[in-house]
Amino acid sequence: MELRLVRYYLALCREGSISKAASYLHISQPTLSRQLGDMEDELGVSLFKRGKSGIVLTEEGTLFKKRCEEITSLVEKSISDIRGESQGGSVYVGAAEAVAFASLAKAAAALKKKLPLFSLNMVAGDSVSTFEGLRKGIYDFGLTFGDVDGSLYESFEVGEPSKWGIVMREDDPLSSLESVRRGDVADRPLILSRQGLESGLLLHWLGKKREELDIAATYNLGYNVAFMVNEGLGYAFALKELLPEGQGALVFKPLEPGLSMRARLVYRRDAVFSYSASSFLQYLKEHEDLAGKVQK
């Protein structure tokens, strides 16, 4: 299948109709319809159905759209890597929300002065999407929390440890406490970070299994936590430094016993880095104020 057809299909998904996609691609509508039909014949499935308001993707079409996005992303990254050997190119990082990203930004700023075409591309996500991107070669690096499979990946700690706490409304009865113990919240509705939940860290601190908790919501972006807490949805486990200011009367209470976690920069053991990615990794390793000891 030609890459051109992959781009045609993504244009159709984005525009929502064959006529709009044809206009965007500057080709005739019959030509686009015929080529998309040939693509469906090649795959042996229907990718979309025509409706009054536009096209609707089938289940196979939705999966194919995701694969097409991965293909085009990898192609664009490969082109950038090859063209950017001397002046710098793009580095792709799948990253959890973490203060440690400041260390990556500092390294990127330093390299940008040496490599005019250097660029850092960050895609926010949890550990599942980050490791999926690493495995498929879409990301050069991942910034994540929790355990790392040492047989497949190398990693090292980045930045300072982040401390967990409970975010609650200012008028909540627990807001008078200096710190929060597990017995204070274990039986209450909770809003949990997907990172902390998937790593098992929060479950261990709470001393309960997932099915024993009243999980009112989960999140992967700290910005959204304040809205849920403000509406009284539950008590949120969160990292203090990631909460935005100015979103209602909220308070942060540390945990007792304390709980902290440190982000890790992860990359595949068999990775073949571009000059920019290699320079980025070397800079982080050489600056102890940004990265910890490399874990072999």
Buried (B, 14 or more C-beta within 10 A) or exposed (E): EEEEBBBBBBBBBEBBBBEBBBBBBEBEBEEBBEBBEEBBEEEEEEBBEEEEEBBEBBEBBEEBBEEBBBBBBBEEBEEBBEEBEEEBBBBBBBBBBBBBBBBBEBBBEBBBEEBEBBBBBBBBBBBEBBBBBBEEBBBBBBBBBBEBEEEEBBBBBBBBEBBBBBBBBEEBEBBEBEEBEBEBBBEBBBBBBBBBBBBEBBBEBBEBEEEEBEEBBBBBBBEBBBEBBBEEBBBBBBBBBBBEEEBEEBBBBBBBEEBEBBBBBBBBEEBEBBBBBBBBBEBBBEEEEBBBEEEE
